[in-house]
Amino acid sequence: FSNLFSRKGGLLLNNILMLVAGVFLFAAKYAGSWEMLIVGRLIIGINSGLNAGLAPMYLNEISPTALRGAVGTVYQLIITISILLSQILGLTNVLGNDMGWPFLLGLTIIPGILQVKNLGKLVV
C-alpha cells in the first residue's frame, strides 16, 4: 500500500476508509442494524492497522535525523492521549449513553474529513 501510493498518499487514501466506517458506525442505530456496526468496526480496524504502520514510517522519513527518536516518541504520546480522550468521551455523563453513542462512534469522521481535504493536492 505504501509502496504503491507513497507513505503520505497511503495515509491520505486511508482516510476514505475512516469516512466510510464513520458513516456505518453513526448510522447503525438509526438503521436498527447491528450488522452495520460490525462492518463499521471492521473497516475502522483496517484503517487503524494501516495508520499504525504508515504514520511512523512517514514521520521517520520527514523528520531530521537528529530528531527521529523524539518524533517517534511523540507519535506514541499522541496515541496514548487519544486513548485517554476516547475514555473520557465514553463516560456515561458525556457520550457513553443510549443517546450519545452514535455520536461518539461518528466522531471518527472528523479527522478523516480534515485530512481528506488534502487528498486533492496529492500527486500520484
C-alpha positions in Angstrom: 0.0 0.0 0.0 2.7 2.5 1.0 4.9 1.5 -1.9 2.1 2.0 -4.4 0.8 5.3 -3.2 3.8 6.6 -1.1 3.6 7.0 2.7 1.8 10.3 2.5 -0.6 9.1 -0.2 -1.3 5.9 1.7 -2.2 7.9 4.8 -4.5 10.2 2.8 -6.2 7.5 0.9 -6.7 5.5 4.2 -8.9 8.4 5.4 -11.5 7.2 2.9 -11.8 4.0 4.9 -12.2 6.2 8.0 -15.1 8.2 6.5 -16.9 5.0 5.3 -16.5 3.4 8.7 -17.7 6.6 10.5 -20.9 6.6 8.4 -21.6 3.0 9.1 -21.0 3.5 12.9 -23.1 6.6 13.1 -26.0 5.2 11.0 -26.1 1.8 12.7 -28.5 2.8 15.5 -30.8 4.8 13.2 -31.0 2.0 10.7 -31.5 -0.5 13.5 -28.7 -2.7 12.1 -26.2 -4.4 14.3 -24.6 -5.6 11.1 -23.7 -2.1 10.1 -22.0 -1.7 13.5 -19.9 -4.8 12.9 -19.0 -3.7 9.3 -18.1 -0.2 10.6 -15.8 -1.7 13.3 -14.2 -4.0 10.8 -13.4 -1.1 8.4 -12.1 1.2 11.2 -9.9 -1.7 12.4 -8.4 -2.0 9.0 -7.9 1.8 8.9 -6.3 1.8 12.4 -3.9 -1.0 11.4 -2.8 0.8 8.2 -2.4 4.1 10.2 -0.3 2.3 12.9 2.1 1.1 10.2 2.2 4.1 7.8 2.3 7.0 10.2 5.5 6.1 12.0 7.2 5.3 8.6 6.1 8.7 7.2 7.2 10.6 10.3 10.6 8.9 10.3 11.1 9.8 6.6 10.2 13.5 7.0 11.9 14.2 10.4 15.6 15.3 10.6 18.0 12.6 11.6 18.7 14.3 14.9 15.0 14.3 15.8 13.9 10.9 14.7 13.7 9.3 18.1 11.8 12.3 19.5 9.3 12.3 16.6 8.7 8.5 17.1 8.1 9.1 20.8 5.7 12.0 20.2 3.7 9.7 17.9 3.3 7.2 20.8 2.4 10.0 23.1 -0.4 11.2 20.8 -1.8 7.7 20.6 -1.9 7.5 24.4 -3.6 10.9 24.7 -6.1 9.8 22.1 -6.9 6.7 24.1 -7.4 8.9 27.2 -9.7 11.3 25.3 -11.8 8.4 24.0 -12.2 7.0 27.5 -13.3 10.5 28.7 -15.8 10.9 25.9 -17.1 7.4 26.6 -18.2 8.3 30.1 -21.9 7.9 30.8 -22.3 11.6 31.5 -20.6 12.6 28.3 -21.4 10.5 25.2 -21.4 6.9 26.6 -25.2 6.6 26.9 -28.1 5.5 24.7 -28.5 8.8 23.1 -24.8 9.7 22.7 -23.1 6.5 21.4 -23.9 7.1 17.7 -22.2 10.5 18.0 -19.3 9.0 19.9 -18.7 6.5 17.2 -19.4 9.0 14.5 -16.7 11.3 15.8 -14.4 9.1 13.7 -15.5 11.1 10.7 -13.9 14.4 11.8 -10.2 13.6 11.4 -11.0 11.9 8.1 -12.7 15.0 6.8 -9.9 17.3 7.9 -7.3 15.1 6.2 -9.2 14.2 3.0 -9.4 17.8 2.0 -5.6 17.4 1.3 -6.3 14.4 -1.0 -6.8 16.7 -4.0 -3.3 18.0 -3.6 -1.9 14.5 -3.8 0.1 13.8 -7.0 0.2 10.1 -7.6 
